Amino acid sequence: MYIVRIAICNHNATLLIIEELPMPALTIKNIPDSLYEQLKAAAEVHRRSINSEVIVCLEKTLGVTKITPADRLNRIEHLRSTIKTNSITPEDIELAINSGRP
């Protein structure tokens, strides 16, 4: 695990090493004021430092794996196999269509 500290000056963020661990440093420049304020507000709401909030945001964004079309189709086929289609009658469909109509 990397331990970092973030220093923000004039909306430029610099990650600084606290411990001697092999880790990258990241500088974020030209952060729009509105984005910085959103980040700051989110950190306060979540009771995190701005640095921790940045890490959580990056993990959420970059940690998401994209689903391949084949995996998506497999998931759809699995879900379809769990649906009991015999329990719905044409009368049920007609009732659903006409429910709430005058």
PDB file as gemmi writes it, atoms N, CA and C in Angstrom:
CRYST1    1.000    1.000    1.000  90.00  90.00  90.00 P 1                      
ATOM      1  N   MET A   1       0.847  -1.178   0.000  1.00  0.00           N  
ATOM      2  CA  MET A   1       0.000   0.000   0.000  1.00  0.00           C  
ATOM      3  C   MET A   1       0.890   1.237   0.000  1.00  0.00           C  
ATOM      4  N   TYR A   2       0.504   2.218  -0.784  1.00  0.00           N  
ATOM      5  CA  TYR A   2       1.257   3.458  -0.837  1.00  0.00           C  
ATOM      6  C   TYR A   2       0.698   4.444   0.174  1.00  0.00           C  
ATOM      7  N   ILE A   3       1.567   5.114   0.872  1.00  0.00           N  
ATOM      8  CA  ILE A   3       1.156   6.163   1.799  1.00  0.00           C  
ATOM      9  C   ILE A   3       1.622   7.481   1.204  1.00  0.00           C  
ATOM     10  N   VAL A   4       0.679   8.383   0.967  1.00  0.00           N  
ATOM     11  CA  VAL A   4       1.011   9.648   0.321  1.00  0.00           C  
ATOM     12  C   VAL A   4       0.360  10.790   1.079  1.00  0.00           C  
ATOM     13  N   ARG A   5       0.876  11.975   0.850  1.00  0.00           N  
ATOM     14  CA  ARG A   5       0.288  13.199   1.393  1.00  0.00           C  
ATOM     15  C   ARG A   5       0.076  14.129   0.219  1.00  0.00           C  
ATOM     16  N   ILE A   6      -1.030  14.821   0.189  1.00  0.00           N  
ATOM     17  CA  ILE A   6      -1.317  15.734  -0.918  1.00  0.00           C  
ATOM     18  C   ILE A   6      -1.179  17.168  -0.418  1.00  0.00           C  
ATOM     19  N   ALA A   7      -0.472  17.970  -1.179  1.00  0.00           N  
ATOM     20  CA  ALA A   7      -0.326  19.387  -0.863  1.00  0.00           C  
ATOM     21  C   ALA A   7      -0.966  20.170  -1.997  1.00  0.00           C  
ATOM     22  N   ILE A   8      -1.893  21.050  -1.672  1.00  0.00           N  
ATOM     23  CA  ILE A   8      -2.581  21.815  -2.700  1.00  0.00           C  
ATOM     24  C   ILE A   8      -2.265  23.288  -2.494  1.00  0.00           C  
ATOM     25  N   CYS A   9      -1.722  23.881  -3.519  1.00  0.00           N  
ATOM     26  CA  CYS A   9      -1.383  25.294  -3.488  1.00  0.00           C  
ATOM     27  C   CYS A   9      -1.853  25.909  -4.795  1.00  0.00           C  
ATOM     28  N   ASN A  10      -2.687  26.890  -4.728  1.00  0.00           N  
ATOM     29  CA  ASN A  10      -3.239  27.518  -5.931  1.00  0.00           C  
ATOM     30  C   ASN A  10      -3.893  26.483  -6.834  1.00  0.00           C  
ATOM     31  N   HIS A  11      -4.596  25.550  -6.239  1.00  0.00           N  
ATOM     32  CA  HIS A  11      -5.336  24.501  -6.941  1.00  0.00           C  
ATOM     33  C   HIS A  11      -4.432  23.562  -7.725  1.00  0.00           C  
ATOM     34  N   ASN A  12      -3.162  23.509  -7.413  1.00  0.00           N  
ATOM     35  CA  ASN A  12      -2.266  22.504  -7.982  1.00  0.00           C  
ATOM     36  C   ASN A  12      -2.013  21.479  -6.885  1.00  0.00           C  
ATOM     37  N   ALA A  13      -2.199  20.228  -7.200  1.00  0.00           N  
ATOM     38  CA  ALA A  13      -2.049  19.174  -6.199  1.00  0.00           C  
ATOM     39  C   ALA A  13      -0.763  18.415  -6.453  1.00  0.00           C  
ATOM     40  N   THR A  14       0.003  18.204  -5.404  1.00  0.00           N  
ATOM     41  CA  THR A  14       1.236  17.441  -5.499  1.00  0.00           C  
ATOM     42  C   THR A  14       1.206  16.348  -4.451  1.00  0.00           C  
ATOM     43  N   LEU A  15       1.457  15.112  -4.864  1.00  0.00           N  
ATOM     44  CA  LEU A  15       1.519  14.007  -3.924  1.00  0.00           C  
ATOM     45  C   LEU A  15       2.960  13.870  -3.463  1.00  0.00           C  
ATOM     46  N   LEU A  16       3.178  13.858  -2.153  1.00  0.00           N  
ATOM     47  CA  LEU A  16       4.510  13.791  -1.582  1.00  0.00           C  
ATOM     48  C   LEU A  16       4.678  12.492  -0.815  1.00  0.00           C  
ATOM     49  N   ILE A  17       5.872  11.935  -0.835  1.00  0.00           N  
ATOM     50  CA  ILE A  17       6.162  10.692  -0.137  1.00  0.00           C  
ATOM     51  C   ILE A  17       6.313  10.965   1.352  1.00  0.00           C  
ATOM     52  N   ILE A  18       5.614  10.178   2.186  1.00  0.00           N  
ATOM     53  CA  ILE A  18       5.783  10.256   3.630  1.00  0.00           C  
ATOM     54  C   ILE A  18       6.788   9.196   4.071  1.00  0.00           C  
ATOM     55  N   GLU A  19       6.638   7.990   3.578  1.00  0.00           N  
ATOM     56  CA  GLU A  19       7.558   6.909   3.902  1.00  0.00           C  
ATOM     57  C   GLU A  19       8.394   6.577   2.680  1.00  0.00           C  
ATOM     58  N   GLU A  20       9.497   5.929   2.902  1.00  0.00           N  
ATOM     59  CA  GLU A  20      10.344   5.537   1.788  1.00  0.00           C  
ATOM     60  C   GLU A  20       9.828   4.232   1.188  1.00  0.00           C  
ATOM     61  N   LEU A  21       8.811   4.350   0.408  1.00  0.00           N  
ATOM     62  CA  LEU A  21       8.222   3.220  -0.304  1.00  0.00           C  
ATOM     63  C   LEU A  21       8.347   3.498  -1.799  1.00  0.00           C  
ATOM     64  N   PRO A  22       8.511   2.466  -2.584  1.00  0.00           N  
ATOM     65  CA  PRO A  22       8.562   2.704  -4.031  1.00  0.00           C  
ATOM     66  C   PRO A  22       7.175   3.104  -4.529  1.00  0.00           C  
ATOM     67  N   MET A  23       6.992   4.368  -4.804  1.00  0.00           N  
ATOM     68  CA  MET A  23       5.698   4.830  -5.277  1.00  0.00           C  
ATOM     69  C   MET A  23       5.858   6.003  -6.223  1.00  0.00           C  
ATOM     70  N   PRO A  24       4.886   6.144  -7.088  1.00  0.00           N  
ATOM     71  CA  PRO A  24       4.934   7.278  -8.014  1.00  0.00           C  
ATOM     72  C   PRO A  24       4.459   8.555  -7.336  1.00  0.00           C  
ATOM     73  N   ALA A  25       4.846   9.666  -7.904  1.00  0.00           N  
ATOM     74  CA  ALA A  25       4.358  10.967  -7.459  1.00  0.00           C  
ATOM     75  C   ALA A  25       3.448  11.510  -8.547  1.00  0.00           C  
ATOM     76  N   LEU A  26       2.438  12.243  -8.161  1.00  0.00           N  
ATOM     77  CA  LEU A  26       1.472  12.762  -9.111  1.00  0.00           C  
ATOM     78  C   LEU A  26       1.227  14.233  -8.823  1.00  0.00           C  
ATOM     79  N   THR A  27       1.325  15.056  -9.849  1.00  0.00           N  
ATOM     80  CA  THR A  27       1.004  16.474  -9.734  1.00  0.00           C  
ATOM     81  C   THR A  27      -0.180  16.747 -10.639  1.00  0.00           C  
ATOM     82  N   ILE A  28      -1.187  17.392 -10.091  1.00  0.00           N  
ATOM     83  CA  ILE A  28      -2.365  17.755 -10.878  1.00  0.00           C  
ATOM     84  C   ILE A  28      -2.381  19.270 -10.981  1.00  0.00           C  
ATOM     85  N   LYS A  29      -2.313  19.769 -12.190  1.00  0.00           N  
ATOM     86  CA  LYS A  29      -2.270  21.213 -12.408  1.00  0.00           C  
ATOM     87  C   LYS A  29      -3.565  21.714 -13.020  1.00  0.00           C  
ATOM     88  N   ASN A  30      -3.816  22.975 -12.827  1.00  0.00           N  
ATOM     89  CA  ASN A  30      -4.935  23.685 -13.457  1.00  0.00           C  
ATOM     90  C   ASN A  30      -6.291  23.057 -13.150  1.00  0.00           C  
ATOM     91  N   ILE A  31      -6.504  22.697 -11.894  1.00  0.00           N  
ATOM     92  CA  ILE A  31      -7.795  22.163 -11.485  1.00  0.00           C  
ATOM     93  C   ILE A  31      -8.800  23.310 -11.507  1.00  0.00           C  
ATOM     94  N   PRO A  32      -9.900  23.163 -12.239  1.00  0.00           N  
ATOM     95  CA  PRO A  32     -10.909  24.224 -12.237  1.00  0.00           C  
ATOM     96  C   PRO A  32     -11.441  24.445 -10.823  1.00  0.00           C  
ATOM     97  N   ASP A  33     -11.733  25.704 -10.506  1.00  0.00           N  
ATOM     98  CA  ASP A  33     -12.214  26.047  -9.170  1.00  0.00           C  
ATOM     99  C   ASP A  33     -13.431  25.225  -8.775  1.00  0.00           C  
ATOM    100  N   SER A  34     -14.374  25.059  -9.699  1.00  0.00           N  
ATOM    101  CA  SER A  34     -15.603  24.329  -9.376  1.00  0.00           C  
ATOM    102  C   SER A  34     -15.303  22.863  -9.049  1.00  0.00           C  
ATOM    103  N   LEU A  35     -14.385  22.257  -9.780  1.00  0.00           N  
ATOM    104  CA  LEU A  35     -14.017  20.868  -9.524  1.00  0.00           C  
ATOM    105  C   LEU A  35     -13.317  20.739  -8.174  1.00  0.00           C  
ATOM    106  N   TYR A  36     -12.429  21.670  -7.879  1.00  0.00           N  
ATOM    107  CA  TYR A  36     -11.733  21.666  -6.589  1.00  0.00           C  
ATOM    108  C   TYR A  36     -12.732  21.800  -5.441  1.00  0.00           C  
ATOM    109  N   GLU A  37     -13.700  22.693  -5.578  1.00  0.00           N  
ATOM    110  CA  GLU A  37     -14.699  22.886  -4.534  1.00  0.00           C  
ATOM    111  C   GLU A  37     -15.548  21.626  -4.359  1.00  0.00           C  
ATOM    112  N   GLN A  38     -15.886  20.960  -5.459  1.00  0.00           N  
ATOM    113  CA  GLN A  38     -16.649  19.706  -5.366  1.00  0.00           C  
ATOM    114  C   GLN A  38     -15.840  18.637  -4.643  1.00  0.00           C  
ATOM    115  N   LEU A  39     -14.572  18.549  -4.969  1.00  0.00           N  
ATOM    116  CA  LEU A  39     -13.688  17.585  -4.330  1.00  0.00           C  
ATOM    117  C   LEU A  39     -13.563  17.877  -2.840  1.00  0.00           C  
ATOM    118  N   LYS A  40     -13.382  19.131  -2.507  1.00  0.00           N  
ATOM    119  CA  LYS A  40     -13.255  19.545  -1.114  1.00  0.00           C  
ATOM    120  C   LYS A  40     -14.540  19.238  -0.342  1.00  0.00           C  
ATOM    121  N   ALA A  41     -15.690  19.536  -0.935  1.00  0.00           N  
ATOM    122  CA  ALA A  41     -16.977  19.275  -0.289  1.00  0.00           C  
ATOM    123  C   ALA A  41     -17.205  17.777  -0.101  1.00  0.00           C  
ATOM    124  N   ALA A  42     -16.863  16.996  -1.115  1.00  0.00           N  
ATOM    125  CA  ALA A  42     -17.022  15.545  -1.006  1.00  0.00           C  
ATOM    126  C   ALA A  42     -16.133  14.984   0.095  1.00  0.00           C  
ATOM    127  N   ALA A  43     -14.921  15.482   0.192  1.00  0.00           N  
ATOM    128  CA  ALA A  43     -13.995  15.031   1.240  1.00  0.00           C  
ATOM    129  C   ALA A  43     -14.567  15.353   2.618  1.00  0.00           C  
ATOM    130  N   GLU A  44     -15.156  16.521   2.766  1.00  0.00           N  
ATOM    131  CA  GLU A  44     -15.739  16.901   4.054  1.00  0.00           C  
ATOM    132  C   GLU A  44     -16.927  16.015   4.401  1.00  0.00           C  
ATOM    133  N   VAL A  45     -17.786  15.762   3.423  1.00  0.00           N  
ATOM    134  CA  VAL A  45     -18.958  14.919   3.652  1.00  0.00           C  
ATOM    135  C   VAL A  45     -18.541  13.513   4.067  1.00  0.00           C  
ATOM    136  N   HIS A  46     -17.513  12.992   3.418  1.00  0.00           N  
ATOM    137  CA  HIS A  46     -17.045  11.627   3.702  1.00  0.00           C  
ATOM    138  C   HIS A  46     -16.037  11.567   4.853  1.00  0.00           C  
ATOM    139  N   ARG A  47     -15.764  12.743   5.443  1.00  0.00           N  
ATOM    140  CA  ARG A  47     -14.797  12.837   6.554  1.00  0.00           C  
ATOM    141  C   ARG A  47     -13.440  12.268   6.159  1.00  0.00           C  
ATOM    142  N   ARG A  48     -12.990  12.675   4.987  1.00  0.00           N  
ATOM    143  CA  ARG A  48     -11.691  12.255   4.479  1.00  0.00           C  
ATOM    144  C   ARG A  48     -10.849  13.489   4.193  1.00  0.00           C  
ATOM    145  N   SER A  49      -9.569  13.241   4.078  1.00  0.00           N  
ATOM    146  CA  SER A  49      -8.699  14.298   3.579  1.00  0.00           C  
ATOM    147  C   SER A  49      -8.952  14.417   2.076  1.00  0.00           C  
ATOM    148  N   ILE A  50      -8.517  15.523   1.518  1.00  0.00           N  
ATOM    149  CA  ILE A  50      -8.664  15.686   0.075  1.00  0.00           C  
ATOM    150  C   ILE A  50      -7.868  14.600  -0.637  1.00  0.00           C  
ATOM    151  N   ASN A  51      -6.708  14.263  -0.112  1.00  0.00           N  
ATOM    152  CA  ASN A  51      -5.893  13.210  -0.697  1.00  0.00           C  
ATOM    153  C   ASN A  51      -6.653  11.877  -0.729  1.00  0.00           C  
ATOM    154  N   SER A  52      -7.248  11.517   0.390  1.00  0.00           N  
ATOM    155  CA  SER A  52      -7.997  10.264   0.444  1.00  0.00           C  
ATOM    156  C   SER A  52      -9.177  10.290  -0.511  1.00  0.00           C  
ATOM    157  N   GLU A  53      -9.831  11.425  -0.615  1.00  0.00           N  
ATOM    158  CA  GLU A  53     -10.972  11.541  -1.534  1.00  0.00           C  
ATOM    159  C   GLU A  53     -10.524  11.364  -2.975  1.00  0.00           C  
ATOM    160  N   VAL A  54      -9.368  11.946  -3.314  1.00  0.00           N  
ATOM    161  CA  VAL A  54      -8.820  11.784  -4.673  1.00  0.00           C  
ATOM    162  C   VAL A  54      -8.552  10.309  -4.952  1.00  0.00           C  
ATOM    163  N   ILE A  55      -7.950   9.621  -3.995  1.00  0.00           N  
ATOM    164  CA  ILE A  55      -7.633   8.205  -4.187  1.00  0.00           C  
ATOM    165  C   ILE A  55      -8.906   7.385  -4.364  1.00  0.00           C  
ATOM    166  N   VAL A  56      -9.918   7.647  -3.535  1.00  0.00           N  
ATOM    167  CA  VAL A  56     -11.177   6.921  -3.651  1.00  0.00           C  
ATOM    168  C   VAL A  56     -11.815   7.177  -5.016  1.00  0.00           C  
ATOM    169  N   CYS A  57     -11.818   8.427  -5.455  1.00  0.00           N  
ATOM    170  CA  CYS A  57     -12.384   8.761  -6.769  1.00  0.00           C  
ATOM    171  C   CYS A  57     -11.642   8.037  -7.893  1.00  0.00           C  
ATOM    172  N   LEU A  58     -10.325   8.029  -7.813  1.00  0.00           N  
ATOM    173  CA  LEU A  58      -9.540   7.339  -8.835  1.00  0.00           C  
ATOM    174  C   LEU A  58      -9.801   5.838  -8.813  1.00  0.00           C  
ATOM    175  N   GLU A  59      -9.876   5.264  -7.614  1.00  0.00           N  
ATOM    176  CA  GLU A  59     -10.145   3.829  -7.522  1.00  0.00           C  
ATOM    177  C   GLU A  59     -11.507   3.480  -8.091  1.00  0.00           C  
ATOM    178  N   LYS A  60     -12.511   4.309  -7.797  1.00  0.00           N  
ATOM    179  CA  LYS A  60     -13.849   4.057  -8.330  1.00  0.00           C  
ATOM    180  C   LYS A  60     -13.866   4.162  -9.852  1.00  0.00           C  
ATOM    181  N   THR A  61     -13.171   5.158 -10.368  1.00  0.00           N  
ATOM    182  CA  THR A  61     -13.177   5.385 -11.809  1.00  0.00           C  
ATOM    183  C   THR A  61     -12.330   4.372 -12.559  1.00  0.00           C  
ATOM    184  N   LEU A  62     -11.134   4.159 -12.088  1.00  0.00           N  
ATOM    185  CA  LEU A  62     -10.205   3.290 -12.810  1.00  0.00           C  
ATOM    186  C   LEU A  62     -10.347   1.825 -12.426  1.00  0.00           C  
ATOM    187  N   GLY A  63     -10.944   1.559 -11.277  1.00  0.00           N  
ATOM    188  CA  GLY A  63     -11.088   0.186 -10.831  1.00  0.00           C  
ATOM    189  C   GLY A  63     -12.214  -0.559 -11.521  1.00  0.00           C  
ATOM    190  N   VAL A  64     -13.064   0.171 -12.214  1.00  0.00           N  
ATOM    191  CA  VAL A  64     -14.183  -0.455 -12.896  1.00  0.00           C  
ATOM    192  C   VAL A  64     -13.670  -1.206 -14.118  1.00  0.00           C  
ATOM    193  N   THR A  65     -14.051  -2.462 -14.204  1.00  0.00           N  
ATOM    194  CA  THR A  65     -13.657  -3.245 -15.363  1.00  0.00           C  
ATOM    195  C   THR A  65     -14.782  -3.224 -16.387  1.00  0.00           C  
ATOM    196  N   LYS A  66     -14.406  -3.090 -17.622  1.00  0.00           N  
ATOM    197  CA  LYS A  66     -15.401  -3.087 -18.683  1.00  0.00           C  
ATOM    198  C   LYS A  66     -15.838  -4.522 -18.972  1.00  0.00           C  
ATOM    199  N   ILE A  67     -17.125  -4.665 -19.218  1.00  0.00           N  
ATOM    200  CA  ILE A  67     -17.685  -5.970 -19.518  1.00  0.00           C  
ATOM    201  C   ILE A  67     -17.645  -6.175 -21.024  1.00  0.00           C  
ATOM    202  N   THR A  68     -17.110  -7.307 -21.432  1.00  0.00           N  
ATOM    203  CA  THR A  68     -17.055  -7.612 -22.863  1.00  0.00           C  
ATOM    204  C   THR A  68     -18.462  -7.958 -23.341  1.00  0.00           C  
ATOM    205  N   PRO A  69     -18.726  -7.783 -24.631  1.00  0.00           N  
ATOM    206  CA  PRO A  69     -20.050  -8.156 -25.161  1.00  0.00           C  
ATOM    207  C   PRO A  69     -20.397  -9.616 -24.870  1.00  0.00           C  
ATOM    208  N   ALA A  70     -19.423 -10.512 -24.975  1.00  0.00           N  
ATOM    209  CA  ALA A  70     -19.686 -11.933 -24.711  1.00  0.00           C  
ATOM    210  C   ALA A  70     -20.093 -12.144 -23.253  1.00  0.00           C  
ATOM    211  N   ASP A  71     -19.398 -11.484 -22.324  1.00  0.00           N  
ATOM    212  CA  ASP A  71     -19.764 -11.598 -20.904  1.00  0.00           C  
ATOM    213  C   ASP A  71     -21.156 -11.028 -20.640  1.00  0.00           C  
ATOM    214  N   ARG A  72     -21.473  -9.916 -21.287  1.00  0.00           N  
ATOM    215  CA  ARG A  72     -22.798  -9.316 -21.114  1.00  0.00           C  
ATOM    216  C   ARG A  72     -23.885 -10.262 -21.632  1.00  0.00           C  
ATOM    217  N   LEU A  73     -23.658 -10.873 -22.791  1.00  0.00           N  
ATOM    218  CA  LEU A  73     -24.638 -11.815 -23.328  1.00  0.00           C  
ATOM    219  C   LEU A  73     -24.802 -13.030 -22.421  1.00  0.00           C  
ATOM    220  N   ASN A  74     -23.694 -13.530 -21.874  1.00  0.00           N  
ATOM    221  CA  ASN A  74     -23.782 -14.659 -20.945  1.00  0.00           C  
ATOM    222  C   ASN A  74     -24.616 -14.295 -19.727  1.00  0.00           C  
ATOM    223  N   ARG A  75     -24.422 -13.084 -19.212  1.00  0.00           N  
ATOM    224  CA  ARG A  75     -25.193 -12.618 -18.053  1.00  0.00           C  
ATOM    225  C   ARG A  75     -26.675 -12.510 -18.397  1.00  0.00           C  
ATOM    226  N   ILE A  76     -26.982 -11.990 -19.583  1.00  0.00           N  
ATOM    227  CA  ILE A  76     -28.379 -11.859 -20.017  1.00  0.00           C  
ATOM    228  C   ILE A  76     -29.016 -13.238 -20.141  1.00  0.00           C  
ATOM    229  N   GLU A  77     -28.305 -14.163 -20.761  1.00  0.00           N  
ATOM    230  CA  GLU A  77     -28.840 -15.522 -20.925  1.00  0.00           C  
ATOM    231  C   GLU A  77     -29.082 -16.174 -19.567  1.00  0.00           C  
ATOM    232  N   HIS A  78     -28.167 -15.958 -18.622  1.00  0.00           N  
ATOM    233  CA  HIS A  78     -28.351 -16.511 -17.279  1.00  0.00           C  
ATOM    234  C   HIS A  78     -29.595 -15.920 -16.614  1.00  0.00           C  
ATOM    235  N   LEU A  79     -29.756 -14.599 -16.709  1.00  0.00           N  
ATOM    236  CA  LEU A  79     -30.923 -13.958 -16.109  1.00  0.00           C  
ATOM    237  C   LEU A  79     -32.216 -14.445 -16.755  1.00  0.00           C  
ATOM    238  N   ARG A  80     -32.206 -14.579 -18.080  1.00  0.00           N  
ATOM    239  CA  ARG A  80     -33.397 -15.073 -18.771  1.00  0.00           C  
ATOM    240  C   ARG A  80     -33.758 -16.486 -18.330  1.00  0.00           C  
ATOM    241  N   SER A  81     -32.748 -17.299 -18.060  1.00  0.00           N  
ATOM    242  CA  SER A  81     -33.017 -18.681 -17.649  1.00  0.00           C  
ATOM    243  C   SER A  81     -33.664 -18.766 -16.270  1.00  0.00           C  
ATOM    244  N   THR A  82     -33.532 -17.706 -15.473  1.00  0.00           N  
ATOM    245  CA  THR A  82     -34.116 -17.716 -14.135  1.00  0.00           C  
ATOM    246  C   THR A  82     -35.554 -17.196 -14.114  1.00  0.00           C  
ATOM    247  N   ILE A  83     -36.023 -16.649 -15.223  1.00  0.00           N  
ATOM    248  CA  ILE A  83     -37.379 -16.094 -15.275  1.00  0.00           C  
ATOM    249  C   ILE A  83     -38.362 -17.213 -15.583  1.00  0.00           C  
ATOM    250  N   LYS A  84     -39.431 -17.283 -14.799  1.00  0.00           N  
ATOM    251  CA  LYS A  84     -40.475 -18.280 -15.015  1.00  0.00           C  
ATOM    252  C   LYS A  84     -41.503 -17.691 -15.976  1.00  0.00           C  
ATOM    253  N   THR A  85     -41.397 -18.028 -17.242  1.00  0.00           N  
ATOM    254  CA  THR A  85     -42.296 -17.456 -18.247  1.00  0.00           C  
ATOM    255  C   THR A  85     -43.652 -18.130 -18.266  1.00  0.00           C  
ATOM    256  N   ASN A  86     -43.771 -19.326 -17.734  1.00  0.00           N  
ATOM    257  CA  ASN A  86     -45.047 -20.036 -17.770  1.00  0.00           C  
ATOM    258  C   ASN A  86     -46.072 -19.455 -16.809  1.00  0.00           C  
ATOM    259  N   SER A  87     -45.634 -18.642 -15.878  1.00  0.00           N  
ATOM    260  CA  SER A  87     -46.562 -18.111 -14.884  1.00  0.00           C  
ATOM    261  C   SER A  87     -47.326 -16.885 -15.378  1.00  0.00           C  
ATOM    262  N   ILE A  88     -46.955 -16.314 -16.508  1.00  0.00           N  
ATOM    263  CA  ILE A  88     -47.642 -15.138 -17.041  1.00  0.00           C  
ATOM    264  C   ILE A  88     -48.563 -15.593 -18.167  1.00  0.00           C  
ATOM    265  N   THR A  89     -49.834 -15.276 -18.003  1.00  0.00           N  
ATOM    266  CA  THR A  89     -50.832 -15.674 -19.004  1.00  0.00           C  
ATOM    267  C   THR A  89     -51.186 -14.476 -19.876  1.00  0.00           C  
ATOM    268  N   PRO A  90     -51.779 -14.722 -21.029  1.00  0.00           N  
ATOM    269  CA  PRO A  90     -52.242 -13.600 -21.860  1.00  0.00           C  
ATOM    270  C   PRO A  90     -53.227 -12.698 -21.112  1.00  0.00           C  
ATOM    271  N   GLU A  91     -54.019 -13.299 -20.217  1.00  0.00           N  
ATOM    272  CA  GLU A  91     -54.958 -12.497 -19.427  1.00  0.00           C  
ATOM    273  C   GLU A  91     -54.206 -11.556 -18.483  1.00  0.00           C  
ATOM    274  N   ASP A  92     -53.090 -12.048 -17.905  1.00  0.00           N  
ATOM    275  CA  ASP A  92     -52.266 -11.199 -17.031  1.00  0.00           C  
ATOM    276  C   ASP A  92     -51.713 -10.011 -17.806  1.00  0.00           C  
ATOM    277  N   ILE A  93     -51.294 -10.252 -19.029  1.00  0.00           N  
ATOM    278  CA  ILE A  93     -50.748  -9.184 -19.872  1.00  0.00           C  
ATOM    279  C   ILE A  93     -51.829  -8.167 -20.191  1.00  0.00           C  
ATOM    280  N   GLU A  94     -53.005  -8.654 -20.568  1.00  0.00           N  
ATOM    281  CA  GLU A  94     -54.126  -7.758 -20.883  1.00  0.00           C  
ATOM    282  C   GLU A  94     -54.507  -6.926 -19.664  1.00  0.00           C  
ATOM    283  N   LEU A  95     -54.532  -7.557 -18.495  1.00  0.00           N  
ATOM    284  CA  LEU A  95     -54.869  -6.838 -17.266  1.00  0.00           C  
ATOM    285  C   LEU A  95     -53.836  -5.770 -16.963  1.00  0.00           C  
ATOM    286  N   ALA A  96     -52.549  -6.079 -17.168  1.00  0.00           N  
ATOM    287  CA  ALA A  96     -51.482  -5.108 -16.924  1.00  0.00           C  
ATOM    288  C   ALA A  96     -51.584  -3.930 -17.894  1.00  0.00           C  
ATOM    289  N   ILE A  97     -51.905  -4.228 -19.143  1.00  0.00           N  
ATOM    290  CA  ILE A  97     -52.027  -3.159 -20.152  1.00  0.00           C  
ATOM    291  C   ILE A  97     -53.181  -2.227 -19.799  1.00  0.00           C  
ATOM    292  N   ASN A  98     -54.278  -2.804 -19.372  1.00  0.00           N  
ATOM    293  CA  ASN A  98     -55.478  -2.000 -19.144  1.00  0.00           C  
ATOM    294  C   ASN A  98     -55.592  -1.443 -17.730  1.00  0.00           C  
ATOM    295  N   SER A  99     -54.678  -1.798 -16.845  1.00  0.00           N  
ATOM    296  CA  SER A  99     -54.795  -1.292 -15.475  1.00  0.00           C  
ATOM    297  C   SER A  99     -54.516   0.203 -15.447  1.00  0.00           C  
ATOM    298  N   GLY A 100     -55.371   0.893 -14.731  1.00  0.00           N  
ATOM    299  CA  GLY A 100     -55.214   2.334 -14.602  1.00  0.00           C  
ATOM    300  C   GLY A 100     -55.834   3.126 -15.734  1.00  0.00           C  
ATOM    301  N   ARG A 101     -56.409   2.437 -16.692  1.00  0.00           N  
ATOM    302  CA  ARG A 101     -57.090   3.152 -17.786  1.00  0.00           C  
ATOM    303  C   ARG A 101     -58.575   3.302 -17.455  1.00  0.00           C  
ATOM    304  N   PRO A 102     -59.163   4.413 -17.879  1.00  0.00           N  
ATOM    305  CA  PRO A 102     -60.603   4.611 -17.594  1.00  0.00           C  
ATOM    306  C   PRO A 102     -61.477   3.725 -18.448  1.00  0.00           C  
TER     307      PRO A 102                                                      
END                                                                             
